[in-house]
Amino acid sequence: MNYRAIRAIYLFEMARTWRTLLQSIVSPVVSTSLYFVVFGAAIGSRITEVEGVSYGTFIVPGLVMLSVLTQSIANASFGIYFPKFVGTIYEVLSAPVSYFEIVIGYVGAAATKSIILGLIILATAALFVPLHIHHPLWMLTFLVLTAVTFSLFGFIIGIWADGFEKLQMIPMLVVTPLTFLGGSFYSVNMLPSGWRTITLLNPVVYLISGFRWSFYEIADVSVGLSLGMTLGFLAICMALVWWIFRTGCRLKN
């Protein structure tokens, strides 16, 4: 494996983050803080506790997941699409670098950015409400798995997209609504039985539930099922990337 090539791609993508710090880090943190203030003030005044946890504290894991999901997809999809758009992808393709190494470099950088962002949002949330993480290792496990999985998903979108409209279509019309409806701001157990059954068809529910359990030991579904769904989606994304390259897809517009 060409570790120097992977390192070069990874460092280049990370350097782009520091060059666009306002857009990459500051903007998502500010947006999430506004969600926290608005939802915490508007709904928290009416719902004091959810399953024994104050509402402001309860929504923190959901807000972190919301940012990690959306930013993982955005970072990875833009990271691979932009070289296609400007034509610099030919420099990568002409180098002695395999597709596998390209995926590791781009996806690794996108996941790293999302993990850093998630930790910053956690630190920011601690300024507003007291946080108690009962299982920090499980919290990091779910955070890393989610970041890697959705970075792979974003990489797939970046390969598939042939325009900026397609680049934004799936995150805006599919992923963000699923995240909002996946229990970010409420417990699925609060819903009527019919709606709860429908909500459990949303895969994001399992990601948020497992992540929230690592904080407060409360979950909408079992932790094992949450972990299994996360690993299952990761396996699907890995299989899709393998299939795309196996069938001869090339990283060109």
C-alpha atoms as a printed R data frame, in Angstrom:
    type eleno elety resid chain resno       x      y       z
1   ATOM     1    CA   MET     A     1   0.000  0.000   0.000
2   ATOM     2    CA   ASN     A     2   1.251  3.471  -0.921
3   ATOM     3    CA   TYR     A     3   1.081  5.179   2.480
4   ATOM     4    CA   ARG     A     4   2.812  8.315   1.206
5   ATOM     5    CA   ALA     A     5   0.070  8.830  -1.392
6   ATOM     6    CA   ILE     A     6  -2.668  8.311   1.201
7   ATOM     7    CA   ARG     A     7  -0.918 10.759   3.523
8   ATOM     8    CA   ALA     A     8  -0.601 13.346   0.720
9   ATOM     9    CA   ILE     A     9  -4.322 13.186  -0.128
10  ATOM    10    CA   TYR     A    10  -5.279 13.217   3.546
11  ATOM    11    CA   LEU     A    11  -3.092 16.219   4.413
12  ATOM    12    CA   PHE     A    12  -4.244 18.133   1.336
13  ATOM    13    CA   GLU     A    13  -7.888 17.694   2.308
14  ATOM    14    CA   MET     A    14  -7.190 18.617   5.927
15  ATOM    15    CA   ALA     A    15  -5.294 21.721   4.790
16  ATOM    16    CA   ARG     A    16  -8.373 22.775   2.804
17  ATOM    17    CA   THR     A    17 -10.335 22.666   6.053
18  ATOM    18    CA   TRP     A    18  -7.968 25.073   7.787
19  ATOM    19    CA   ARG     A    19  -8.086 27.395   4.775
20  ATOM    20    CA   THR     A    20 -11.892 27.476   4.970
21  ATOM    21    CA   LEU     A    21 -12.151 27.365   8.756
22  ATOM    22    CA   LEU     A    22 -15.138 29.721   8.871
23  ATOM    23    CA   GLN     A    23 -17.202 27.531   6.563
24  ATOM    24    CA   SER     A    24 -15.907 24.142   7.692
25  ATOM    25    CA   ILE     A    25 -15.958 24.521  11.473
26  ATOM    26    CA   VAL     A    26 -17.309 27.858  12.692
27  ATOM    27    CA   SER     A    27 -20.512 27.878  10.620
28  ATOM    28    CA   PRO     A    28 -21.707 24.371  11.657
29  ATOM    29    CA   VAL     A    29 -20.914 25.086  15.314
30  ATOM    30    CA   VAL     A    30 -22.852 28.367  15.234
31  ATOM    31    CA   SER     A    31 -25.785 26.735  13.423
32  ATOM    32    CA   THR     A    32 -25.924 23.898  15.942
33  ATOM    33    CA   SER     A    33 -25.721 26.356  18.834
34  ATOM    34    CA   LEU     A    34 -28.711 28.212  17.367
35  ATOM    35    CA   TYR     A    35 -30.640 24.929  17.141
36  ATOM    36    CA   PHE     A    36 -29.771 24.297  20.747
37  ATOM    37    CA   VAL     A    37 -30.840 27.753  21.919
38  ATOM    38    CA   VAL     A    38 -34.067 27.841  19.879
39  ATOM    39    CA   PHE     A    39 -35.242 24.299  20.595
40  ATOM    40    CA   GLY     A    40 -34.010 24.366  24.168
41  ATOM    41    CA   ALA     A    41 -35.803 27.636  24.899
42  ATOM    42    CA   ALA     A    42 -38.988 27.093  22.886
43  ATOM    43    CA   ILE     A    43 -39.630 23.424  23.624
44  ATOM    44    CA   GLY     A    44 -37.636 23.064  26.820
45  ATOM    45    CA   SER     A    45 -39.968 25.482  28.583
46  ATOM    46    CA   ARG     A    46 -42.849 23.067  27.855
47  ATOM    47    CA   ILE     A    47 -41.006 19.749  28.165
48  ATOM    48    CA   THR     A    48 -38.889 19.872  31.285
49  ATOM    49    CA   GLU     A    49 -37.652 16.264  31.170
50  ATOM    50    CA   VAL     A    50 -37.500 13.320  28.778
51  ATOM    51    CA   GLU     A    51 -37.041  9.949  30.467
52  ATOM    52    CA   GLY     A    52 -35.498 11.609  33.510
53  ATOM    53    CA   VAL     A    53 -33.112 13.870  31.578
54  ATOM    54    CA   SER     A    54 -33.634 17.613  31.153
55  ATOM    55    CA   TYR     A    55 -34.738 18.463  27.632
56  ATOM    56    CA   GLY     A    56 -31.756 20.727  26.921
57  ATOM    57    CA   THR     A    57 -29.382 17.935  27.890
58  ATOM    58    CA   PHE     A    58 -31.440 15.303  26.061
59  ATOM    59    CA   ILE     A    59 -31.114 16.938  22.627
60  ATOM    60    CA   VAL     A    60 -27.320 17.293  22.718
61  ATOM    61    CA   PRO     A    61 -26.535 13.834  21.200
62  ATOM    62    CA   GLY     A    62 -29.139 14.415  18.483
63  ATOM    63    CA   LEU     A    63 -27.603 17.773  17.577
64  ATOM    64    CA   VAL     A    64 -24.126 16.234  17.428
65  ATOM    65    CA   MET     A    65 -25.401 13.461  15.158
66  ATOM    66    CA   LEU     A    66 -27.204 15.980  12.952
67  ATOM    67    CA   SER     A    67 -23.959 17.879  12.376
68  ATOM    68    CA   VAL     A    68 -21.789 14.775  11.984
69  ATOM    69    CA   LEU     A    69 -24.146 13.189   9.439
70  ATOM    70    CA   THR     A    70 -24.544 16.276   7.278
71  ATOM    71    CA   GLN     A    71 -20.921 17.398   7.470
72  ATOM    72    CA   SER     A    72 -19.525 13.917   6.775
73  ATOM    73    CA   ILE     A    73 -21.550 13.745   3.572
74  ATOM    74    CA   ALA     A    74 -20.745 17.321   2.579
75  ATOM    75    CA   ASN     A    75 -16.999 17.007   3.235
76  ATOM    76    CA   ALA     A    76 -16.564 13.726   1.393
77  ATOM    77    CA   SER     A    77 -18.835 14.515  -1.564
78  ATOM    78    CA   PHE     A    78 -17.309 17.947  -2.191
79  ATOM    79    CA   GLY     A    79 -13.800 16.619  -1.553
80  ATOM    80    CA   ILE     A    80 -13.981 14.157  -4.459
81  ATOM    81    CA   TYR     A    81 -16.337 16.139  -6.708
82  ATOM    82    CA   PHE     A    82 -14.355 19.395  -6.789
83  ATOM    83    CA   PRO     A    83 -11.213 17.793  -8.344
84  ATOM    84    CA   LYS     A    84 -13.519 16.298 -10.982
85  ATOM    85    CA   PHE     A    85 -15.076 19.714 -11.588
86  ATOM    86    CA   VAL     A    86 -11.790 21.626 -11.999
87  ATOM    87    CA   GLY     A    87  -9.931 18.780 -13.714
88  ATOM    88    CA   THR     A    88  -7.232 18.195 -11.097
89  ATOM    89    CA   ILE     A    89  -8.481 14.631 -10.620
90  ATOM    90    CA   TYR     A    90  -6.327 13.698 -13.641
91  ATOM    91    CA   GLU     A    91  -3.221 14.382 -11.543
92  ATOM    92    CA   VAL     A    92  -4.428 11.866  -8.974
93  ATOM    93    CA   LEU     A    93  -5.385  9.290 -11.611
94  ATOM    94    CA   SER     A    94  -2.028  9.593 -13.361
95  ATOM    95    CA   ALA     A    95  -0.145  8.959 -10.105
96  ATOM    96    CA   PRO     A    96   0.690  5.399  -8.956
97  ATOM    97    CA   VAL     A    97  -2.272  5.378  -6.551
98  ATOM    98    CA   SER     A    98  -4.977  2.725  -6.415
99  ATOM    99    CA   TYR     A    99  -8.681  3.447  -6.037
100 ATOM   100    CA   PHE     A   100  -8.536  1.907  -2.564
101 ATOM   101    CA   GLU     A   101  -5.854  4.381  -1.496
102 ATOM   102    CA   ILE     A   102  -7.832  7.280  -2.963
103 ATOM   103    CA   VAL     A   103 -10.883  6.234  -0.931
104 ATOM   104    CA   ILE     A   104  -8.854  5.958   2.274
105 ATOM   105    CA   GLY     A   105  -7.327  9.411   1.756
106 ATOM   106    CA   TYR     A   106 -10.536 11.296   0.963
107 ATOM   107    CA   VAL     A   107 -12.850  9.410   3.318
108 ATOM   108    CA   GLY     A   108 -10.306  9.468   6.138
109 ATOM   109    CA   ALA     A   109  -9.959 13.247   5.891
110 ATOM   110    CA   ALA     A   110 -13.735 13.796   5.713
111 ATOM   111    CA   ALA     A   111 -14.320 11.553   8.733
112 ATOM   112    CA   THR     A   112 -11.576 13.294  10.703
113 ATOM   113    CA   LYS     A   113 -13.155 16.695  10.053
114 ATOM   114    CA   SER     A   114 -16.561 15.443  11.189
115 ATOM   115    CA   ILE     A   115 -15.163 13.868  14.361
116 ATOM   116    CA   ILE     A   116 -13.342 17.091  15.258
117 ATOM   117    CA   LEU     A   117 -16.531 19.050  14.592
118 ATOM   118    CA   GLY     A   118 -18.592 16.670  16.733
119 ATOM   119    CA   LEU     A   119 -16.172 17.040  19.657
120 ATOM   120    CA   ILE     A   120 -16.200 20.833  19.325
121 ATOM   121    CA   ILE     A   121 -20.010 20.839  19.386
122 ATOM   122    CA   LEU     A   122 -19.942 18.649  22.501
123 ATOM   123    CA   ALA     A   123 -17.578 21.095  24.191
124 ATOM   124    CA   THR     A   124 -19.827 23.986  23.127
125 ATOM   125    CA   ALA     A   125 -22.942 22.231  24.461
126 ATOM   126    CA   ALA     A   126 -21.210 21.778  27.816
127 ATOM   127    CA   LEU     A   127 -21.249 25.571  28.140
128 ATOM   128    CA   PHE     A   128 -25.068 25.514  28.070
129 ATOM   129    CA   VAL     A   129 -26.010 22.347  29.964
130 ATOM   130    CA   PRO     A   130 -24.275 19.823  32.234
131 ATOM   131    CA   LEU     A   131 -23.154 16.773  30.270
132 ATOM   132    CA   HIS     A   132 -22.553 13.325  31.720
133 ATOM   133    CA   ILE     A   133 -21.141 10.695  29.366
134 ATOM   134    CA   HIS     A   134 -21.681  7.328  31.014
135 ATOM   135    CA   HIS     A   135 -19.840  5.351  28.330
136 ATOM   136    CA   PRO     A   136 -17.169  7.558  26.688
137 ATOM   137    CA   LEU     A   137 -15.608  4.689  24.729
138 ATOM   138    CA   TRP     A   138 -18.966  3.725  23.248
139 ATOM   139    CA   MET     A   139 -19.633  7.393  22.518
140 ATOM   140    CA   LEU     A   140 -16.383  7.621  20.544
141 ATOM   141    CA   THR     A   141 -17.148  4.302  18.834
142 ATOM   142    CA   PHE     A   142 -20.544  5.457  17.587
143 ATOM   143    CA   LEU     A   143 -19.086  8.856  16.617
144 ATOM   144    CA   VAL     A   144 -16.239  7.345  14.579
145 ATOM   145    CA   LEU     A   145 -18.419  4.675  12.932
146 ATOM   146    CA   THR     A   146 -21.044  7.249  11.952
147 ATOM   147    CA   ALA     A   147 -18.444  9.670  10.589
148 ATOM   148    CA   VAL     A   148 -16.714  6.977   8.517
149 ATOM   149    CA   THR     A   149 -19.996  5.482   7.266
150 ATOM   150    CA   PHE     A   150 -21.487  8.751   6.082
151 ATOM   151    CA   SER     A   151 -18.170  9.944   4.680
152 ATOM   152    CA   LEU     A   152 -18.235  6.831   2.506
153 ATOM   153    CA   PHE     A   153 -21.824  7.654   1.586
154 ATOM   154    CA   GLY     A   154 -20.773 11.193   0.690
155 ATOM   155    CA   PHE     A   155 -17.895  9.842  -1.406
156 ATOM   156    CA   ILE     A   156 -20.415  7.758  -3.374
157 ATOM   157    CA   ILE     A   157 -22.563 10.849  -3.927
158 ATOM   158    CA   GLY     A   158 -19.502 12.808  -5.090
159 ATOM   159    CA   ILE     A   159 -18.680 10.127  -7.670
160 ATOM   160    CA   TRP     A   160 -22.290  9.902  -8.847
161 ATOM   161    CA   ALA     A   161 -22.964 13.649  -9.091
162 ATOM   162    CA   ASP     A   162 -22.317 15.437 -12.365
163 ATOM   163    CA   GLY     A   163 -23.361 18.862 -11.093
164 ATOM   164    CA   PHE     A   164 -23.604 20.860  -7.890
165 ATOM   165    CA   GLU     A   165 -27.387 20.375  -7.866
166 ATOM   166    CA   LYS     A   166 -27.032 16.594  -7.587
167 ATOM   167    CA   LEU     A   167 -24.315 17.081  -4.999
168 ATOM   168    CA   GLN     A   168 -26.815 18.804  -2.704
169 ATOM   169    CA   MET     A   169 -29.965 16.888  -3.641
170 ATOM   170    CA   ILE     A   170 -29.642 13.758  -1.489
171 ATOM   171    CA   PRO     A   171 -28.278 15.509   1.647
172 ATOM   172    CA   MET     A   172 -30.977 18.194   1.541
173 ATOM   173    CA   LEU     A   173 -33.982 16.135   0.426
174 ATOM   174    CA   VAL     A   174 -33.220 12.801   2.096
175 ATOM   175    CA   VAL     A   175 -30.585 12.823   4.839
176 ATOM   176    CA   THR     A   176 -31.528 16.038   6.664
177 ATOM   177    CA   PRO     A   177 -35.275 15.216   6.863
178 ATOM   178    CA   LEU     A   178 -34.482 11.688   8.050
179 ATOM   179    CA   THR     A   179 -32.225 13.136  10.757
180 ATOM   180    CA   PHE     A   180 -34.882 15.572  11.971
181 ATOM   181    CA   LEU     A   181 -37.460 12.759  11.994
182 ATOM   182    CA   GLY     A   182 -35.039 10.302  13.584
183 ATOM   183    CA   GLY     A   183 -35.372 11.425  17.175
184 ATOM   184    CA   SER     A   184 -32.853 14.263  17.253
185 ATOM   185    CA   PHE     A   185 -35.185 16.473  19.283
186 ATOM   186    CA   TYR     A   186 -37.517 13.932  20.862
187 ATOM   187    CA   SER     A   187 -37.756 10.347  22.038
188 ATOM   188    CA   VAL     A   188 -39.414  7.920  19.652
189 ATOM   189    CA   ASN     A   189 -41.193  6.477  22.699
190 ATOM   190    CA   MET     A   190 -43.151  9.752  22.952
191 ATOM   191    CA   LEU     A   191 -44.918  9.017  19.637
192 ATOM   192    CA   PRO     A   192 -48.204  7.125  19.229
193 ATOM   193    CA   SER     A   193 -47.709  3.441  18.477
194 ATOM   194    CA   GLY     A   194 -48.540  3.809  14.771
195 ATOM   195    CA   TRP     A   195 -46.111  6.646  14.192
196 ATOM   196    CA   ARG     A   196 -43.492  4.889  16.303
197 ATOM   197    CA   THR     A   197 -43.661  1.859  14.017
198 ATOM   198    CA   ILE     A   198 -43.219  4.074  10.950
199 ATOM   199    CA   THR     A   199 -40.362  5.996  12.583
200 ATOM   200    CA   LEU     A   200 -38.468  2.781  13.311
201 ATOM   201    CA   LEU     A   201 -38.172  2.302   9.539
202 ATOM   202    CA   ASN     A   202 -35.862  5.329   9.557
203 ATOM   203    CA   PRO     A   203 -32.238  4.063   9.802
204 ATOM   204    CA   VAL     A   204 -31.068  7.310  11.418
205 ATOM   205    CA   VAL     A   205 -33.151  6.448  14.508
206 ATOM   206    CA   TYR     A   206 -30.730  3.639  15.342
207 ATOM   207    CA   LEU     A   207 -27.658  5.863  15.005
208 ATOM   208    CA   ILE     A   208 -29.052  8.562  17.278
209 ATOM   209    CA   SER     A   209 -30.449  6.060  19.774
210 ATOM   210    CA   GLY     A   210 -27.123  4.281  20.225
211 ATOM   211    CA   PHE     A   211 -25.223  7.535  20.501
212 ATOM   212    CA   ARG     A   212 -27.695  8.891  23.098
213 ATOM   213    CA   TRP     A   213 -27.423  5.673  25.117
214 ATOM   214    CA   SER     A   214 -23.675  6.229  25.488
215 ATOM   215    CA   PHE     A   215 -24.510  9.510  27.240
216 ATOM   216    CA   TYR     A   216 -27.520  8.779  29.441
217 ATOM   217    CA   GLU     A   217 -28.139  5.000  29.188
218 ATOM   218    CA   ILE     A   218 -31.530  5.651  27.630
219 ATOM   219    CA   ALA     A   219 -32.379  4.447  24.133
220 ATOM   220    CA   ASP     A   220 -35.330  4.025  21.789
221 ATOM   221    CA   VAL     A   221 -34.010  0.657  20.578
222 ATOM   222    CA   SER     A   222 -31.475 -1.810  21.951
223 ATOM   223    CA   VAL     A   223 -27.823 -0.810  21.807
224 ATOM   224    CA   GLY     A   224 -26.930 -4.030  20.006
225 ATOM   225    CA   LEU     A   225 -29.455 -3.267  17.278
226 ATOM   226    CA   SER     A   226 -28.116  0.300  16.958
227 ATOM   227    CA   LEU     A   227 -24.567 -0.977  16.586
228 ATOM   228    CA   GLY     A   228 -25.667 -3.655  14.132
229 ATOM   229    CA   MET     A   229 -27.526 -1.146  11.960
230 ATOM   230    CA   THR     A   230 -24.530  1.192  11.956
231 ATOM   231    CA   LEU     A   231 -22.147 -1.603  10.950
232 ATOM   232    CA   GLY     A   232 -24.657 -2.825   8.376
233 ATOM   233    CA   PHE     A   233 -24.891  0.570   6.692
234 ATOM   234    CA   LEU     A   234 -21.085  0.817   6.762
235 ATOM   235    CA   ALA     A   235 -20.849 -2.573   5.032
236 ATOM   236    CA   ILE     A   236 -23.392 -1.473   2.403
237 ATOM   237    CA   CYS     A   237 -21.426  1.702   1.652
238 ATOM   238    CA   MET     A   238 -18.167 -0.251   1.401
239 ATOM   239    CA   ALA     A   239 -19.826 -2.743  -0.946
240 ATOM   240    CA   LEU     A   240 -21.197  0.079  -3.109
241 ATOM   241    CA   VAL     A   241 -17.752  1.715  -3.390
242 ATOM   242    CA   TRP     A   242 -16.226 -1.647  -4.316
243 ATOM   243    CA   TRP     A   243 -18.957 -2.271  -6.910
244 ATOM   244    CA   ILE     A   244 -18.561  1.195  -8.432
245 ATOM   245    CA   PHE     A   245 -14.849  0.675  -9.016
246 ATOM   246    CA   ARG     A   246 -15.224 -3.001  -9.895
247 ATOM   247    CA   THR     A   247 -17.620 -2.164 -12.717
248 ATOM   248    CA   GLY     A   248 -15.193  0.320 -14.220
249 ATOM   249    CA   CYS     A   249 -16.364  3.672 -12.859
250 ATOM   250    CA   ARG     A   250 -13.711  6.329 -13.343
251 ATOM   251    CA   LEU     A   251 -13.318  9.494 -11.322
252 ATOM   252    CA   LYS     A   252 -14.013 11.829 -14.221
253 ATOM   253    CA   ASN     A   253 -16.870 14.076 -15.290
